[in-house]
Every structure is written in structure tokens, then in C-alpha cells.
């Protein structure tokens, strides 16, 4: 029913003298919403992290259009949201790190840690996040919790799901 209403709105928009928003066009073009695809990508990332025996936080996001003005994102905790402090180690907020990787990509439109410039305040410059141009904008997948090489493997698994649908 929602798909039928979206199609009717898309067809009616020109009669109002306006172009339909890109998000409506994308919803009609795709049988799945961002939430559905994001859930599938996060489930795939969770499985990959478990295969690698790492815990952390997975984030996926969609930036509609050519420049970052807004995004839609979802996240999931895979085992733990933080590493507790121990001795001299201050611990780590894995959610913050995953979103920092995603934020760096939203600004640079390059994989995290590959901006080809020094990290700005608020960025870590750490690898572990991947970005790709999709049909309606940029797709982001980021993971934090393991070594950078493993974070990249988890992110790659999620990005493949996003890129196959969006």
C-alpha cells in the first residue's frame, strides 16, 4: 500500500508545478527502504565481526545527493559498546569511534583514514570505514572494535549489502 501511495505521489507532483523530492523517487525506484537495507547490512556486519571474533559497533549511513547536507544512519552493538579502562589504558567509546569514522567520510567522501590531509579536530584518521557512491547518494559502512584490518573487513561486508540495494 505504501508503494502504491508513493507512486501516486510521484505521478501527481508535476501537476503541482514541482519536482518530487529525491527521497520519494528513490523509494519508488527501490522495493526496500533504507531501514530494511540497513538492517540487512548490519546483520551481515554482525556475522562478519563474529566470524573474526571481534566486538564493537557497526554503523551504516546514506547521504542523499552529491554533497553532505543530511544523512540517515543506523547502528548496532556487536558484543560491546565500549572497552573498559584498564590500568594506563583509558578505554574506548566504540560508538564514538565508529561515528567519527563515518563523519570523516561524510566530509571527505573518501574512506576513513584516507583523506590525504591531516585529521581535523574531531577526526581520528583511523581506517575502518568505507564509502561508495550509490544510485541516490553516498553509502557509508564503518566498524570500530578490532584492528583496522578487521574493521575494514566488517565494513566491506556491510557496504556490499548497501551497494547491492541502494
C-alpha positions in Angstrom: 0.0 0.0 0.0 2.8 2.4 0.9 4.5 1.7 -2.5 1.2 2.5 -4.3 0.8 5.8 -2.4 4.4 6.7 -3.2 3.9 6.0 -6.9 0.7 8.1 -6.9 2.5 11.0 -5.2 5.4 10.7 -7.7 3.0 10.9 -10.6 1.0 13.8 -9.1 3.9 16.0 -8.1 4.4 17.6 -11.6 0.8 18.7 -11.6 1.7 20.8 -8.5 4.4 22.5 -10.6 7.3 20.9 -8.6 9.8 18.1 -8.9 9.3 15.3 -6.4 11.9 15.0 -3.7 14.8 12.6 -4.5 13.9 10.5 -1.4 10.4 9.9 -2.9 11.9 9.0 -6.3 14.4 6.6 -4.6 11.6 5.0 -2.5 9.6 4.3 -5.7 12.7 3.0 -7.5 13.6 0.6 -4.7 11.4 -2.1 -3.3 13.2 -1.8 0.0 13.5 1.2 2.3 16.8 2.4 3.8 15.8 0.9 7.1 15.3 -2.6 5.6 18.6 -2.5 3.7 20.4 -1.0 6.7 19.1 -3.9 8.9 20.4 -6.4 6.4 23.8 -4.7 6.1 24.1 -4.5 9.9 23.2 -8.2 10.3 25.9 -9.0 7.7 28.4 -6.9 9.6 27.5 -8.6 12.8 28.0 -12.0 11.3 31.4 -11.0 9.9 32.5 -9.5 13.2 31.5 -12.7 15.0 33.5 -14.7 12.4 36.5 -12.6 13.1 35.9 -12.9 16.9 35.8 -9.1 17.4 33.3 -7.0 19.3 32.4 -3.4 18.7 29.9 -1.1 16.9 28.7 -1.2 13.3 27.3 1.9 11.6 25.7 2.3 8.2 24.5 5.6 6.6 23.0 7.0 3.4 23.9 10.6 2.3 21.4 11.5 -0.4 22.7 13.6 -3.3 26.1 14.8 -4.2 27.1 16.7 -1.1 26.6 16.0 2.6 23.7 18.1 3.9 21.9 15.3 5.9 22.1 11.6 6.3 20.1 8.7 7.6 22.0 6.1 9.7 21.6 3.1 11.8 23.9 1.3 14.2 24.2 -2.0 16.1 26.3 -3.0 19.0 28.2 -6.3 18.4 29.0 -7.6 21.8 30.1 -4.3 23.5 29.7 -0.6 23.0 32.9 0.3 24.9 36.3 -1.1 26.0 36.6 -0.6 29.8 39.6 1.3 31.1 42.3 -1.0 32.5 45.5 0.4 34.2 47.0 3.0 32.0 44.5 2.3 29.1 41.7 4.8 29.3 39.3 2.5 27.5 37.4 3.3 24.3 33.9 4.5 23.3 33.5 2.3 20.3 30.2 4.0 19.3 32.0 7.4 19.2 34.9 6.0 17.1 32.6 4.3 14.6 30.6 7.6 14.1 33.8 9.6 13.9 35.0 7.4 11.1 31.6 7.9 9.4 31.7 11.7 10.0 35.2 11.9 8.4 33.9 10.1 5.3 30.9 12.4 5.2 33.2 15.4 4.9 35.9 14.0 2.6 33.8 11.5 0.6 36.8 9.1 1.0 37.3 6.0 3.1 38.2 6.8 6.7 41.9 7.3 7.3 42.5 8.2 3.6 41.6 11.9 3.5 45.1 12.8 2.2 45.3 15.5 4.7 45.9 15.6 8.5 42.8 14.7 10.6 40.8 17.7 11.6 39.7 18.3 15.2 37.0 15.7 15.9 38.5 13.1 13.4 40.8 10.3 14.4 42.2 9.5 10.9 41.7 5.8 11.7 40.9 3.3 9.0 37.9 1.0 9.3 35.2 2.9 7.4 34.3 2.7 3.7 32.3 4.9 1.4 30.9 4.3 -2.0 28.7 6.3 -4.5 25.3 4.6 -4.8 22.3 5.2 -7.0 20.9 8.0 -4.9 23.9 9.3 -3.0 26.8 8.0 -0.9 26.7 4.8 1.2 28.8 4.5 4.3 29.7 1.5 6.4 32.0 1.8 9.5 33.1 -0.6 12.3 35.1 0.0 15.4 36.3 -2.6 17.8 39.0 -4.6 16.2 42.3 -3.9 14.5 41.9 -1.6 11.5 42.3 -4.6 9.0 39.4 -6.4 10.7 37.3 -3.3 11.0 37.7 -2.9 7.2 36.6 -6.5 6.6 33.4 -5.9 8.6 32.7 -2.6 6.9 33.3 -4.1 3.4 30.7 -6.8 4.2 28.1 -4.1 5.1 28.9 -1.9 2.2 28.5 -4.7 -0.3 24.9 -5.2 1.0 24.1 -1.5 0.8 25.6 -1.1 -2.7 23.6 -4.1 -3.9 20.3 -2.4 -3.0 20.7 1.4 -2.8 
